[in-house]
Amino acid sequence: MKKVLYAVLFCIFCALFIYYRIPSLLAHYVAYTYDQGRDFIAGANIVRLHKIPFIGPTTGINGLFHGSWWYYLLAIPYILFKGAPIGYYWFNFSIQFSLLIVLMVFLKKEFGSLTSLLFGILIVVAPYFTFISLFAGNNVMVLPALLIFLICNYYLFTSKKISLPLLFVTGFSLALVGEFELSFGIFLVPLYLIGILIFRSLRKALINKNGLMFLFGLVVGFMPRILFELKNSFTQTKVLLSFLFHPKLYSAASPYLSRVSERWILFKTYYFEMFSERYFAYIFLISICVIAGLTLIAVLQKRTKTQPIFIFYIYLLGGLFFLATLYKDFFWKNYYEGIHYIFLFVFISLIGQQIQKKHVLIKRSILFSLLFGFCALGMISARETYMHKPPFDGLQVQEAIVNYVNKNQDQHQEYCLRIYTPSVIPHTYNYLFLVRNVKPSSEWVNGTCWFIVEADSYKQRRDDWLTINEPKDKHTVVVKTIKDVEIRYYKVNPQE
């Protein structure tokens, strides 16, 4: 009966995960900006031009780049969806949905049905994980890499026999965290290498001849970057070393205690954005504290032992916090994209391994109450999803604009198109025309030209662009507005 109930709830949670997110995908209500357009073009060029990059998108530090694995992944949805922009979002949605299944199956196997269901529904309704499921960017791929890394380390601590594939995947996933979000890797990789010396289970698994497989996985993960460095005289390595020893700060360096306070607020943000209701975040935290207190009492009474894997996850979370306080410049939230999984694994290892030991009735009562609460939140979210339709925004706006131009312009004839976007380079539109195999000219054709003019909070910059690009001769102009974007069709009057 328990197996049947678990299977039913498992299917319901999977259905809810899809139900909350699919309206946005069907409506094309997803973020589509300069970054997405640029990355989609790079992924398309791998397939169309067989152009294999060794480096990925830019970072906030001039001369440093994220890894190229993101571009390699983008080639997959380009092929599967024939370049359709929404295909990239469906691809990421599928990956994030797979992570839910992997996590729940892993938790069911190692910690039991109750823990699996509790953290499964948490991810289903969490605003953060909902957003990540509908976004396309190199940073969202940190989540699958980090989840695999955390699961691999669980088995490094708990398995009596360590397989070579496990060691390889551990190293490879660690490297991918850094490749998808360079800043995360800069902090996590050295922290983990220090952890190998601290934790006996890691030393036993990795500091031997079999540990070479871990190193091999790490090297394979960083291989495109290594090739780039070899080809370009280690330019990024020099930039990174220069930044570490002689950092150029964009803001005045703050006192250490002030940075501690700022990072504490940031880490609280990481925690709270996993909950749709702030009050429930407090309830969950209080429940975790109660379980931790009961566990501590049992440890002090020598009725149970603290599990090393729990200490390891605490080490990762605390170590990342400490290292963040050493960074003197502003610490952007996405530097630790996906750190939410480390939060969850701290909770999971605390709850899952101790629930079978002492105070079982109290702990199970707490977890069942939390599960019931999350299910209630899930029903509320389902109702809100049903009541509110996605607004007209995001990708669908740019697609509507390009469709309007294509519909009103003979595509078999050469025509002019000029585009103004605040980001200067119109990668968003360039990709939409690329995938349609259309390449308009930027030069006037037979005295006519289409203009796509986006809104800009800096009005003077937009006006200056129009002054330079608008025809000086007498002309007519037809204006069509889609959302806050103007589509203008200029036609210069024939000279008399």
C-alpha positions in Angstrom: 0.0 0.0 0.0 2.8 2.4 0.9 4.5 1.7 -2.5 1.2 2.5 -4.3 0.7 5.7 -2.4 4.3 6.8 -3.1 3.9 6.0 -6.8 0.6 8.0 -6.9 2.1 11.0 -5.2 5.3 10.8 -7.3 3.2 11.0 -10.4 1.1 13.9 -9.0 4.2 15.9 -8.1 5.6 15.3 -11.6 2.3 16.4 -13.2 2.3 19.6 -11.0 5.9 20.4 -12.0 4.8 20.3 -15.6 1.5 22.1 -15.0 3.1 25.1 -13.3 5.6 25.7 -16.0 4.0 24.7 -19.3 1.7 27.7 -19.7 4.7 30.0 -20.0 6.4 27.6 -22.5 3.3 27.3 -24.7 2.8 31.1 -24.6 6.5 31.7 -25.3 6.5 33.9 -22.1 10.2 33.4 -21.4 13.2 35.7 -21.0 14.8 36.5 -24.4 17.5 39.1 -24.2 20.9 40.0 -25.6 22.5 37.0 -23.8 20.1 34.4 -25.2 20.4 35.7 -28.7 24.2 35.7 -28.5 24.3 32.2 -27.1 21.8 30.8 -29.5 23.8 32.1 -32.4 26.9 30.4 -31.1 25.1 27.1 -30.7 23.7 27.4 -34.2 27.1 28.1 -35.7 28.4 24.8 -34.3 25.8 23.0 -36.4 25.6 25.3 -39.4 29.3 26.3 -39.8 30.9 23.5 -37.8 32.6 26.3 -35.7 33.7 24.7 -32.4 34.5 27.2 -29.7 36.8 26.5 -26.8 35.4 29.3 -24.6 31.9 30.5 -23.7 30.1 33.6 -22.7 31.7 36.6 -21.1 31.8 37.1 -17.3 31.8 40.2 -15.3 35.6 40.3 -15.3 37.1 41.6 -18.6 39.2 38.8 -20.2 37.6 35.9 -18.3 34.9 33.7 -19.8 32.5 30.9 -18.8 33.1 27.5 -20.4 32.1 26.4 -23.8 30.1 23.4 -22.7 27.0 25.6 -22.7 27.4 26.2 -26.4 27.9 22.5 -27.0 24.6 21.8 -25.2 22.8 24.4 -27.3 23.6 22.5 -30.5 21.3 19.7 -29.2 18.1 21.7 -29.1 19.1 23.5 -32.3 19.0 20.2 -34.0 16.0 18.8 -32.2 13.8 21.8 -32.7 15.3 23.0 -36.0 16.5 26.2 -34.4 13.1 27.3 -33.0 14.0 29.7 -30.1 11.4 28.2 -27.8 13.1 24.8 -28.3 16.0 25.9 -26.1 13.6 26.5 -23.2 11.9 23.2 -23.7 15.3 21.6 -23.6 16.2 23.2 -20.3 12.7 22.4 -18.9 13.3 18.7 -19.8 16.7 18.7 -18.0 15.3 20.4 -14.8 12.3 17.9 -14.9 14.8 15.1 -15.1 16.6 16.4 -12.1 13.4 16.2 -10.1 13.0 12.6 -11.0 16.7 11.8 -10.3 16.6 13.5 -6.9 13.3 11.8 -5.8 14.5 8.4 -6.9 17.9 8.9 -5.2 16.1 10.1 -2.0 13.7 7.2 -2.1 16.5 4.7 -2.3 18.8 6.2 0.3 16.5 8.0 2.8 13.0 6.6 2.3 9.7 7.7 0.8 8.8 10.5 3.2 12.1 12.4 2.6 11.7 11.8 -1.2 8.2 13.2 -1.3 9.0 16.2 1.0 11.9 17.5 -1.0 10.3 16.5 -4.3 7.2 18.8 -3.6 9.5 21.5 -2.3 11.3 21.7 -5.6 8.0 21.5 -7.5 6.5 24.6 -5.8 9.7 26.6 -5.2 9.8 29.9 -7.0 13.5 29.6 -7.6 13.3 26.2 -9.3 10.3 27.3 -11.3 12.2 30.3 -12.7 15.3 28.1 -13.5 13.1 25.7 -15.4 12.0 28.5 -17.7 15.3 30.2 -18.3 18.0 29.7 -20.9 21.5 30.6 -19.8 24.9 29.1 -19.0 24.2 29.5 -15.3 21.1 27.3 -15.1 23.3 24.3 -16.2 25.1 24.6 -12.9 22.1 22.9 -11.3 22.5 19.5 -13.0 26.2 19.5 -12.6 26.0 20.5 -8.9 23.3 17.9 -8.1 25.3 15.1 -9.7 28.4 16.3 -7.8 26.5 16.2 -4.5 25.1 12.8 -5.1 28.5 11.4 -6.2 30.0 12.7 -2.9 27.3 11.0 -0.9 28.4 7.7 -2.4 32.1 8.5 -1.9 31.3 8.8 1.8 28.9 5.9 2.2 30.0 3.2 -0.3 32.4 0.5 0.8 33.6 0.0 -2.8 34.3 3.1 -5.0 33.9 2.5 -8.7 36.1 4.2 -11.3 33.1 5.7 -13.1 31.9 7.3 -9.9 35.4 8.9 -9.4 35.3 10.2 -13.0 31.8 11.7 -12.8 32.7 13.4 -9.5 35.7 15.2 -11.1 33.8 15.9 -14.3 30.7 17.3 -12.5 32.9 19.5 -10.3 34.6 20.9 -13.4 31.3 21.6 -15.1 30.1 23.6 -12.1 33.0 25.9 -12.8 32.5 25.9 -16.6 28.9 26.8 -16.4 29.4 29.5 -13.8 33.1 30.4 -13.5 32.8 32.3 -10.2 31.2 29.3 -8.5 34.1 27.1 -9.7 36.7 29.6 -8.5 35.4 29.1 -5.0 34.2 25.5 -5.1 37.1 23.8 -6.7 39.8 24.8 -4.2 37.3 24.4 -1.3 36.7 20.8 -2.4 40.5 20.1 -2.9 41.0 21.2 0.7 38.1 19.0 1.7 39.9 16.0 0.3 42.6 16.6 2.9 40.2 17.2 5.7 37.7 14.3 5.3 39.0 10.8 5.7 36.4 9.3 3.3 37.6 11.6 0.5 41.2 11.0 1.2 40.7 7.2 1.1 38.7 7.4 -2.1 40.8 10.0 -4.0 44.4 10.0 -2.8 45.4 6.7 -4.4 46.0 5.3 -7.9 42.2 5.1 -8.5 42.0 8.8 -7.6 43.7 9.5 -11.0 40.2 8.8 -12.5 38.8 11.8 -10.5 41.7 13.9 -11.8 41.0 12.7 -15.3 37.3 13.7 -15.0 38.4 17.1 -13.8 40.8 17.6 -16.7 38.1 16.4 -19.3 35.7 18.9 -17.8 38.2 21.8 -18.2 39.7 20.5 -21.5 38.1 23.1 -23.8 39.4 25.9 -21.5 42.8 24.2 -21.4 43.0 24.0 -25.2 42.0 27.7 -25.4 44.7 28.6 -22.9 47.3 26.6 -24.8 46.3 28.3 -28.0 46.3 31.8 -26.6 49.4 31.8 -24.3 47.4 31.4 -21.1 45.7 34.8 -21.4 42.8 33.9 -19.0 45.2 32.4 -16.5 47.1 35.6 -16.4 44.0 37.7 -16.1 42.7 35.4 -13.2 46.0 35.6 -11.3 46.2 39.3 -11.8 42.6 39.7 -10.5 43.3 37.5 -7.4 46.6 39.2 -6.4 45.8 42.7 -7.7 42.0 43.0 -7.9 40.4 45.9 -9.7 37.3 46.7 -7.7 34.2 48.3 -9.3 33.1 49.6 -5.9 35.0 50.8 -2.8 36.3 47.9 -0.6 34.0 47.5 2.4 35.1 46.5 5.9 35.2 42.7 6.6 32.3 42.8 9.1 30.2 44.7 6.6 30.9 42.0 4.0 29.9 39.3 6.5 26.6 41.1 7.0 26.0 41.5 3.2 26.8 37.8 2.5 24.5 36.7 5.4 21.7 38.7 3.8 22.6 37.0 0.4 22.5 33.5 1.9 19.2 34.3 3.5 17.9 35.3 0.1 19.1 31.9 -1.3 17.1 30.2 1.4 13.9 32.2 1.2 13.5 32.1 -2.6 12.9 28.4 -2.3 9.5 29.2 -0.7 6.5 30.8 -2.2 5.4 32.0 1.2 7.8 33.6 3.6 5.9 32.4 6.7 6.3 28.8 5.5 10.0 29.3 5.1 10.1 30.1 8.8 8.0 27.1 9.7 10.3 24.9 7.7 13.4 26.4 9.3 12.0 26.0 12.8 11.1 22.4 12.0 14.7 21.7 10.9 16.0 23.3 14.0 13.8 21.1 16.2 15.1 18.0 14.4 18.6 19.2 14.7 18.1 19.8 18.4 16.8 16.3 18.9 19.7 14.9 16.9 22.2 16.9 19.0 20.7 15.5 22.2 21.0 12.0 20.9 24.6 12.6 19.9 25.5 14.0 23.3 23.8 11.1 24.9 25.9 8.8 22.6 22.8 7.2 21.3 23.7 8.1 17.7 26.7 9.5 15.7 26.9 12.5 13.5 27.2 11.3 9.9 30.3 12.5 8.1 28.3 13.3 4.9 26.3 15.8 6.9 29.5 17.4 8.2 30.7 17.5 4.6 27.7 19.3 3.2 27.9 21.8 6.2 31.6 22.3 5.3 30.6 23.1 1.7 28.0 25.6 2.6 30.0 27.2 5.4 33.1 27.2 3.3 31.4 29.0 0.4 30.0 31.6 2.8 33.5 32.2 4.3 35.2 32.5 0.9 32.5 34.9 -0.3 33.3 37.2 2.6 36.9 37.4 1.4 35.7 38.8 -1.9 36.0 42.6 -1.4 33.8 43.7 -4.4 30.1 43.4 -4.8 29.0 39.8 -4.7 26.4 39.1 -7.4 23.7 36.5 -6.5 24.4 34.4 -9.6 28.0 33.8 -8.5 26.6 30.9 -6.5 23.8 29.9 -8.9 22.3 26.6 -7.8 23.7 26.7 -4.2 20.1 26.0 -3.2 20.9 22.3 -3.8 23.6 22.4 -1.1 21.1 23.9 1.3 18.7 21.1 0.5 21.4 18.4 0.9 22.3 19.8 4.3 18.6 19.4 5.3 18.3 16.0 3.6 21.4 14.6 5.3 20.2 15.9 8.7 16.6 14.5 8.3 17.2 11.4 6.2 19.9 9.7 8.2 18.6 10.5 11.7 14.9 9.8 11.2 15.4 6.1 11.7 17.4 6.5 14.9 15.8 8.4 17.9 12.7 10.4 18.5 11.2 8.8 15.4 7.6 9.6 16.2 8.3 13.3 16.7 10.4 13.6 13.6 7.9 11.8 11.4 5.1 14.0 12.7 7.1 17.1 11.8 7.9 15.8 8.3 4.3 14.7 7.6 3.1 18.2 8.7 5.6 19.8 6.4 4.6 17.5 3.5 1.0 18.4 4.0 1.8 22.1 4.1 3.8 21.9 0.9 0.9 20.0 -0.8 -1.5 22.8 0.3 0.9 25.4 -1.2 1.0 23.3 -4.3 -2.8 23.4 -4.6 -2.8 27.2 -4.1 -0.2 27.6 -6.8 -2.1 25.3 -9.2 -5.2 27.5 -8.8 -3.2 30.7 -9.4 -1.7 29.1 -12.5 -5.2 28.3 -13.8 -6.6 31.8 -13.0 -3.7 33.8 -14.5 -2.7 33.6 -18.1 0.9 34.6 -19.1 1.2 38.2 -20.1 2.4 39.3 -23.6 6.1 39.7 -22.9 9.4 38.0 -23.4 10.3 35.9 -26.5 6.8 36.2 -27.9 7.2 40.0 -28.4 10.4 39.7 -30.5 8.8 36.8 -32.5 5.7 38.9 -33.2 7.8 41.8 -34.4 9.9 39.6 -36.8 6.7 37.9 -38.0 5.1 41.3 -38.7 8.1 42.3 -40.9 8.2 39.0 -42.7 4.5 39.1 -43.3 4.6 42.6 -44.9 7.8 42.2 -46.8 8.5 40.1 -49.9 11.2 37.8 -48.6 12.4 37.0 -52.1 13.5 40.5 -52.6 16.4 42.3 -50.9 15.3 44.8 -48.3 16.7 47.1 -45.7 16.3 46.6 -41.9 17.9 48.7 -39.2 17.5 47.8 -35.5 17.9 49.9 -32.4 18.2 48.1 -29.0 19.6 49.5 -25.8 22.1 46.7 -25.8 23.5 48.1 -29.1 24.1 44.7 -30.8 20.7 43.2 -31.7 21.5 39.6 -31.1 17.9 38.9 -30.3 16.6 39.8 -33.7 19.7 38.5 -35.5 19.0 35.0 -34.3 15.4 35.1 -35.2 16.3 36.2 -38.8 19.1 33.6 -38.9 16.8 30.7 -38.0 14.5 31.9 -40.8 17.4 31.9 -43.2 16.8 35.6 -43.8 19.5 38.2 -43.9 18.2 41.8 -44.5 20.6 44.5 -45.6 21.4 47.5 -43.4 21.6 49.7 -46.5 18.5 51.4 -48.0 16.9 49.5 -50.8 14.9 51.5 -53.4 14.5 54.3 -51.0 12.8 52.1 -48.3 13.9 50.6 -45.0 12.3 48.9 -42.0 13.3 50.2 -38.5 12.8 48.2 -35.3 13.1 50.7 -32.5 13.0 49.4 -28.9 12.1 51.5 -25.9 15.0 52.9 -23.9 15.0 54.5 -20.5 17.8 56.6 -21.7 15.7 58.6 -24.2 18.4 60.8 -25.5 20.4 57.8 -26.8 17.4 56.5 -28.7 16.6 60.0 -30.2 20.2 60.4 -31.3 20.1 57.1 -33.1 16.9 58.0 -34.9 18.4 61.4 -35.9 21.4 59.7 -37.5 19.5 56.9 -39.2 16.2 58.6 -40.4 16.2 59.8 -44.0 16.9 63.5 -44.4 14.8 63.8 -47.6 11.0 64.0 -47.6 9.6 60.6 -46.8 6.6 58.8 -45.4 6.6 56.5 -42.5 4.1 53.9 -41.3 4.4 53.0 -37.6 3.2 49.8 -36.0 3.6 49.4 -32.2 3.9 45.9 -30.6 4.0 46.2 -26.9 6.6 49.0 -26.4 8.5 48.4 -29.6 8.0 50.6 -32.7 8.2 49.0 -36.2 8.7 51.8 -38.7 8.5 51.5 -42.5 10.2 54.4 -44.2 9.8 55.3 -47.9 11.6 58.2 -49.4 9.5 60.3 -51.7 10.8 60.4 -55.3 12.5 63.7 -56.2 10.4 66.0 -58.5 
